[in-house]
Amino acid sequence: MSKAMKWHYSEFIRSRKEKLINMLISEIIFLKTRFRRAINKNEIYYLKNALDKLDYLLNKLKDNSSDMTEEDFDKIILMIYQIFKNIAENLEGEIIE
């Protein structure tokens, strides 16, 4: 692979990683805002659990200075999706009851 192609690929991966980190920060801010307004103990529990998981992912991404493979990127996106799916399912039950 030529140096130009390696540089371009490296920039592409770094850009994806930065976007992922920015997305995680935005979601953490959103959940913290919701957490502060929460009254129901179950809602607080679900939000706290999700915040812990997202914070863990964010720290792992920040600490990992190596390039991120497309497979790793996709896994992290799926993990974030699952975290929010769990929040939605759990809070939906709380709102209906």
MIDOSE-1310 file (N, C-alpha, C; in nm, 2 decimals, decimal comma, always signed):
residues 97
mska	+0,09/-0,12/+0,00/+0,00/+0,00/+0,00/+0,09/+0,12/+0,00; +0,06/+0,22/-0,08/+0,14/+0,34/-0,09/+0,12/+0,42/+0,03; +0,22/+0,51/+0,05/+0,21/+0,60/+0,17/+0,09/+0,69/+0,17; +0,05/+0,74/+0,05/-0,07/+0,82/+0,04/-0,20/+0,74/+0,07
mkwh	-0,20/+0,62/+0,03/-0,32/+0,54/+0,06/-0,33/+0,51/+0,21; -0,21/+0,48/+0,27/-0,20/+0,45/+0,42/-0,25/+0,58/+0,49; -0,20/+0,69/+0,45/-0,23/+0,82/+0,52/-0,38/+0,85/+0,51; -0,44/+0,82/+0,39/-0,58/+0,85/+0,37/-0,67/+0,75/+0,45
ysef	-0,63/+0,63/+0,46/-0,70/+0,53/+0,54/-0,69/+0,56/+0,69; -0,57/+0,60/+0,73/-0,55/+0,64/+0,87/-0,64/+0,76/+0,91; -0,65/+0,86/+0,82/-0,73/+0,98/+0,84/-0,88/+0,93/+0,85; -0,92/+0,84/+0,76/-1,06/+0,79/+0,76/-1,09/+0,72/+0,90
irsr	-1,00/+0,64/+0,94/-1,02/+0,57/+1,07/-1,02/+0,67/+1,19; -0,93/+0,76/+1,19/-0,92/+0,86/+1,30/-1,05/+0,94/+1,30; -1,10/+0,98/+1,18/-1,22/+1,06/+1,17/-1,34/+0,98/+1,23; -1,35/+0,85/+1,20/-1,46/+0,77/+1,25/-1,45/+0,76/+1,40
kekl	-1,33/+0,74/+1,45/-1,31/+0,73/+1,59/-1,35/+0,86/+1,66; -1,31/+0,98/+1,61/-1,35/+1,11/+1,66/-1,50/+1,13/+1,66; -1,56/+1,09/+1,55/-1,71/+1,10/+1,54/-1,78/+1,01/+1,65; -1,72/+0,89/+1,67/-1,78/+0,80/+1,77/-1,76/+0,86/+1,91
inml	-1,65/+0,92/+1,94/-1,62/+0,98/+2,07/-1,72/+1,09/+2,09; -1,73/+1,18/+1,99/-1,82/+1,29/+2,00/-1,97/+1,25/+2,02; -2,01/+1,14/+1,95/-2,14/+1,09/+1,97/-2,16/+1,04/+2,11; -2,06/+0,97/+2,16/-2,07/+0,92/+2,30/-2,08/+1,03/+2,40
isei	-2,00/+1,13/+2,38/-2,01/+1,25/+2,47/-2,15/+1,31/+2,47; -2,20/+1,33/+2,35/-2,34/+1,39/+2,33/-2,44/+1,30/+2,40; -2,43/+1,17/+2,39/-2,53/+1,08/+2,45/-2,52/+1,08/+2,60; -2,40/+1,09/+2,65/-2,37/+1,09/+2,79/-2,43/+1,22/+2,85
iflk	-2,41/+1,33/+2,78/-2,47/+1,46/+2,83/-2,62/+1,45/+2,83; -2,68/+1,39/+2,73/-2,83/+1,38/+2,72/-2,88/+1,29/+2,84; -2,81/+1,18/+2,86/-2,86/+1,09/+2,97/-2,84/+1,15/+3,11; -2,73/+1,23/+3,12/-2,71/+1,29/+3,25/-2,82/+1,40/+3,28
trfr	-2,86/+1,47/+3,18/-2,97/+1,56/+3,19/-3,09/+1,49/+3,23; -3,12/+1,38/+3,17/-3,24/+1,30/+3,20/-3,23/+1,24/+3,34; -3,11/+1,20/+3,38/-3,08/+1,14/+3,51/-3,11/+1,24/+3,62; -3,07/+1,36/+3,60/-3,09/+1,47/+3,70/-3,24/+1,49/+3,72
rain	-3,32/+1,48/+3,62/-3,46/+1,50/+3,63/-3,54/+1,38/+3,67; -3,48/+1,27/+3,68/-3,55/+1,14/+3,71/-3,60/+1,14/+3,85; -3,72/+1,09/+3,87/-3,77/+1,08/+4,01/-3,79/+0,93/+4,05; -3,83/+0,85/+3,95/-3,86/+0,71/+3,97/-3,72/+0,63/+4,00
knei	-3,72/+0,55/+4,10/-3,60/+0,48/+4,13/-3,55/+0,38/+4,02; -3,65/+0,32/+3,96/-3,62/+0,23/+3,85/-3,56/+0,30/+3,73; -3,61/+0,42/+3,70/-3,56/+0,50/+3,59/-3,42/+0,55/+3,62; -3,39/+0,59/+3,74/-3,26/+0,63/+3,79/-3,16/+0,51/+3,77
yylk	-3,21/+0,39/+3,81/-3,12/+0,27/+3,80/-3,08/+0,25/+3,65; -3,18/+0,25/+3,56/-3,16/+0,22/+3,42/-3,07/+0,33/+3,36; -3,09/+0,45/+3,39/-3,01/+0,56/+3,34/-2,87/+0,55/+3,39; -2,85/+0,52/+3,52/-2,72/+0,51/+3,58/-2,64/+0,39/+3,51
nald	-2,71/+0,28/+3,49/-2,65/+0,17/+3,43/-2,60/+0,20/+3,29; -2,68/+0,27/+3,21/-2,65/+0,31/+3,07/-2,53/+0,41/+3,07; -2,54/+0,50/+3,17/-2,43/+0,60/+3,18/-2,29/+0,53/+3,21; -2,30/+0,44/+3,29/-2,17/+0,36/+3,33/-2,12/+0,29/+3,20
kldy	-2,21/+0,23/+3,13/-2,16/+0,15/+3,01/-2,11/+0,25/+2,90; -2,18/+0,36/+2,88/-2,13/+0,45/+2,78/-2,00/+0,52/+2,82; -1,99/+0,55/+2,95/-1,86/+0,61/+3,00/-1,75/+0,51/+2,99; -1,77/+0,38/+3,01/-1,67/+0,28/+2,99/-1,62/+0,27/+2,85
llnk	-1,72/+0,27/+2,75/-1,68/+0,27/+2,61/-1,60/+0,40/+2,57; -1,65/+0,51/+2,62/-1,58/+0,63/+2,59/-1,43/+0,63/+2,64; -1,41/+0,58/+2,76/-1,28/+0,57/+2,82/-1,19/+0,48/+2,74; -1,25/+0,36/+2,70/-1,18/+0,27/+2,62/-1,13/+0,33/+2,48
lkdn	-1,22/+0,40/+2,42/-1,19/+0,47/+2,29/-1,08/+0,57/+2,31; -1,09/+0,65/+2,42/-0,99/+0,75/+2,44/-0,85/+0,69/+2,47; -0,85/+0,58/+2,55/-0,73/+0,52/+2,59/-0,66/+0,45/+2,48; -0,74/+0,40/+2,38/-0,69/+0,32/+2,27/-0,64/+0,41/+2,16
ssdm	-0,50/+0,42/+2,15/-0,45/+0,51/+2,05/-0,43/+0,44/+1,92; -0,44/+0,31/+1,91/-0,42/+0,24/+1,78/-0,54/+0,26/+1,69; -0,52/+0,23/+1,57/-0,63/+0,24/+1,47/-0,74/+0,14/+1,50; -0,86/+0,19/+1,47/-0,98/+0,11/+1,49/-1,02/+0,04/+1,36
teed	-1,03/-0,09/+1,37/-1,08/-0,16/+1,25/-1,23/-0,14/+1,23; -1,27/-0,16/+1,11/-1,41/-0,15/+1,07/-1,50/-0,24/+1,16; -1,45/-0,36/+1,18/-1,52/-0,45/+1,27/-1,54/-0,40/+1,41; -1,43/-0,35/+1,47/-1,44/-0,29/+1,60/-1,54/-0,17/+1,60
fdki	-1,53/-0,09/+1,50/-1,62/+0,03/+1,49/-1,77/-0,02/+1,49; -1,80/-0,12/+1,41/-1,93/-0,17/+1,40/-1,98/-0,24/+1,53; -1,89/-0,30/+1,60/-1,92/-0,36/+1,73/-1,96/-0,26/+1,83; -1,88/-0,15/+1,83/-1,91/-0,04/+1,93/-2,05/+0,03/+1,89
ilmi	-2,07/+0,05/+1,77/-2,20/+0,10/+1,73/-2,32/+0,01/+1,77; -2,30/-0,12/+1,75/-2,40/-0,21/+1,80/-2,42/-0,21/+1,95; -2,31/-0,20/+2,02/-2,32/-0,19/+2,17/-2,39/-0,07/+2,21; -2,37/+0,05/+2,15/-2,44/+0,17/+2,18/-2,58/+0,15/+2,15
yqif	-2,61/+0,10/+2,04/-2,75/+0,07/+2,00/-2,82/-0,01/+2,10; -2,76/-0,12/+2,15/-2,82/-0,21/+2,24/-2,84/-0,14/+2,38; -2,75/-0,05/+2,42/-2,76/+0,02/+2,54/-2,89/+0,11/+2,54; -2,91/+0,18/+2,42/-3,02/+0,27/+2,41/-3,15/+0,19/+2,39
knia	-3,14/+0,07/+2,33/-3,26/-0,01/+2,31/-3,31/-0,06/+2,45; -3,21/-0,10/+2,53/-3,25/-0,14/+2,67/-3,31/-0,03/+2,75; -3,25/+0,09/+2,74/-3,31/+0,21/+2,81/-3,45/+0,23/+2,77; -3,48/+0,23/+2,63/-3,61/+0,25/+2,58/-3,71/+0,15/+2,63
enle	-3,67/+0,02/+2,62/-3,76/-0,08/+2,67/-3,79/-0,08/+2,81; -3,69/-0,05/+2,90/-3,71/-0,04/+3,04/-3,79/+0,08/+3,08; -3,76/+0,19/+3,02/-3,84/+0,32/+3,05/-3,98/+0,31/+3,00; -4,00/+0,25/+2,89/-4,13/+0,24/+2,83/-4,22/+0,16/+2,93
geii	-4,17/+0,06/+2,99/-4,25/-0,01/+3,09/-4,28/+0,07/+3,21; -4,18/+0,16/+3,25/-4,20/+0,25/+3,37/-4,31/+0,35/+3,34; -4,31/+0,41/+3,22/-4,41/+0,51/+3,18/-4,55/+0,46/+3,17; -4,56/+0,33/+3,12/-4,69/+0,27/+3,10/-4,75/+0,24/+3,24
e	-4,67/+0,20/+3,33/-4,72/+0,15/+3,46/-4,76/+0,27/+3,54
